[in-house]
Amino acid sequence: MRPGMDELRARLARHFPGAVIEVLDDSHLHAGHAGAAGGAGHYRVRLVSERFTGLGTVVRHRLVYDAVRDWMPQRVHALMIDARTPAEAS
């Protein structure tokens, strides 16, 4: 079963203290998709964190995936990630 948005937000907050975190559940847009058939979720996440300073996009995304690695693919099937520094977000 997929995590709720609050559960996913809390998990990300533990891995990215002080980050601004937005989570949207897009699972309903993927109904019938093979990855959604087992109940795993599709999420859009936006994180703004100093931790991303000096890091490229691939490394930023790996950090986010590391935070939910144990939920994939049973609970989380897909993440659309927007990971920025505070300077990039303003």
C-alpha positions as YAML, in Angstrom:
chain: A
units: angstrom
residues:
- id: 1
  name: MET
  ca: [0.00, 0.00, 0.00]
- id: 2
  name: ARG
  ca: [1.32, 3.43, -0.90]
- id: 3
  name: PRO
  ca: [2.29, 5.91, 1.83]
- id: 4
  name: GLY
  ca: [0.06, 8.90, 2.45]
- id: 5
  name: MET
  ca: [1.36, 12.33, 1.52]
- id: 6
  name: ASP
  ca: [1.95, 13.19, 5.18]
- id: 7
  name: GLU
  ca: [3.94, 9.98, 5.71]
- id: 8
  name: LEU
  ca: [6.07, 10.68, 2.64]
- id: 9
  name: ARG
  ca: [6.56, 14.32, 3.67]
- id: 10
  name: ALA
  ca: [7.64, 13.22, 7.17]
- id: 11
  name: ARG
  ca: [10.13, 10.72, 5.73]
- id: 12
  name: LEU
  ca: [11.65, 13.41, 3.49]
- id: 13
  name: ALA
  ca: [11.76, 15.90, 6.39]
- id: 14
  name: ARG
  ca: [13.84, 13.44, 8.42]
- id: 15
  name: HIS
  ca: [16.35, 13.15, 5.57]
- id: 16
  name: PHE
  ca: [16.31, 16.86, 4.67]
- id: 17
  name: PRO
  ca: [15.98, 18.80, 7.96]
- id: 18
  name: GLY
  ca: [14.87, 22.38, 7.46]
- id: 19
  name: ALA
  ca: [13.85, 21.79, 3.84]
- id: 20
  name: VAL
  ca: [10.70, 23.20, 2.30]
- id: 21
  name: ILE
  ca: [8.84, 20.12, 1.10]
- id: 22
  name: GLU
  ca: [5.77, 19.81, -1.09]
- id: 23
  name: VAL
  ca: [4.24, 16.44, -1.96]
- id: 24
  name: LEU
  ca: [1.47, 15.73, -4.43]
- id: 25
  name: ASP
  ca: [-0.04, 12.28, -4.97]
- id: 26
  name: ASP
  ca: [-0.47, 11.77, -8.71]
- id: 27
  name: SER
  ca: [-1.43, 8.11, -8.37]
- id: 28
  name: HIS
  ca: [-4.92, 8.72, -9.74]
- id: 29
  name: LEU
  ca: [-3.35, 9.85, -13.03]
- id: 30
  name: HIS
  ca: [-1.73, 6.43, -13.43]
- id: 31
  name: ALA
  ca: [-4.73, 4.18, -12.81]
- id: 32
  name: GLY
  ca: [-4.36, 1.02, -14.84]
- id: 33
  name: HIS
  ca: [-0.60, 1.48, -15.19]
- id: 34
  name: ALA
  ca: [1.31, -1.71, -14.44]
- id: 35
  name: GLY
  ca: [3.25, -0.08, -11.57]
- id: 36
  name: ALA
  ca: [0.07, 1.23, -10.00]
- id: 37
  name: ALA
  ca: [-1.75, -2.10, -10.17]
- id: 38
  name: GLY
  ca: [-0.08, -3.34, -6.99]
- id: 39
  name: GLY
  ca: [-1.06, -0.21, -5.06]
- id: 40
  name: ALA
  ca: [2.29, 1.61, -5.24]
- id: 41
  name: GLY
  ca: [2.06, 5.39, -5.55]
- id: 42
  name: HIS
  ca: [3.18, 7.97, -8.06]
- id: 43
  name: TYR
  ca: [4.27, 11.21, -6.37]
- id: 44
  name: ARG
  ca: [5.49, 14.64, -7.33]
- id: 45
  name: VAL
  ca: [7.89, 16.09, -4.74]
- id: 46
  name: ARG
  ca: [9.48, 19.51, -4.54]
- id: 47
  name: LEU
  ca: [12.31, 20.02, -2.07]
- id: 48
  name: VAL
  ca: [14.19, 23.21, -1.37]
- id: 49
  name: SER
  ca: [17.26, 22.51, 0.74]
- id: 50
  name: GLU
  ca: [20.73, 23.88, 1.37]
- id: 51
  name: ARG
  ca: [21.87, 20.26, 1.16]
- id: 52
  name: PHE
  ca: [21.62, 20.47, -2.63]
- id: 53
  name: THR
  ca: [24.15, 23.30, -2.88]
- id: 54
  name: GLY
  ca: [26.96, 22.38, -5.25]
- id: 55
  name: LEU
  ca: [25.30, 19.12, -6.34]
- id: 56
  name: GLY
  ca: [24.14, 18.22, -9.83]
- id: 57
  name: THR
  ca: [20.65, 17.03, -10.67]
- id: 58
  name: VAL
  ca: [21.50, 13.31, -10.68]
- id: 59
  name: VAL
  ca: [23.12, 13.45, -7.22]
- id: 60
  name: ARG
  ca: [20.18, 15.45, -5.84]
- id: 61
  name: HIS
  ca: [17.72, 12.89, -7.17]
- id: 62
  name: ARG
  ca: [19.77, 10.01, -5.76]
- id: 63
  name: LEU
  ca: [19.59, 11.62, -2.32]
- id: 64
  name: VAL
  ca: [15.81, 11.82, -2.56]
- id: 65
  name: TYR
  ca: [15.52, 8.23, -3.79]
- id: 66
  name: ASP
  ca: [17.80, 7.11, -0.94]
- id: 67
  name: ALA
  ca: [15.27, 8.54, 1.52]
- id: 68
  name: VAL
  ca: [12.54, 6.20, 0.24]
- id: 69
  name: ARG
  ca: [14.63, 3.30, -1.09]
- id: 70
  name: ASP
  ca: [13.01, 0.78, 1.28]
- id: 71
  name: TRP
  ca: [9.54, 1.77, -0.02]
- id: 72
  name: MET
  ca: [10.38, 1.13, -3.66]
- id: 73
  name: PRO
  ca: [8.77, -0.42, -5.61]
- id: 74
  name: GLN
  ca: [6.19, -1.89, -3.23]
- id: 75
  name: ARG
  ca: [4.88, 1.41, -1.80]
- id: 76
  name: VAL
  ca: [6.34, 4.04, -4.14]
- id: 77
  name: HIS
  ca: [6.43, 3.26, -7.84]
- id: 78
  name: ALA
  ca: [7.56, 6.63, -9.17]
- id: 79
  name: LEU
  ca: [8.73, 10.05, -8.06]
- id: 80
  name: MET
  ca: [8.85, 13.22, -10.11]
- id: 81
  name: ILE
  ca: [11.50, 15.25, -8.29]
- id: 82
  name: ASP
  ca: [12.15, 18.99, -8.28]
- id: 83
  name: ALA
  ca: [15.17, 19.46, -5.98]
- id: 84
  name: ARG
  ca: [16.52, 23.01, -5.62]
- id: 85
  name: THR
  ca: [18.68, 25.13, -3.38]
- id: 86
  name: PRO
  ca: [17.08, 28.15, -1.68]
- id: 87
  name: ALA
  ca: [18.93, 30.44, -4.12]
- id: 88
  name: GLU
  ca: [17.50, 28.52, -7.09]
- id: 89
  name: ALA
  ca: [13.99, 28.58, -5.66]
- id: 90
  name: SER
  ca: [13.85, 32.33, -5.18]
...
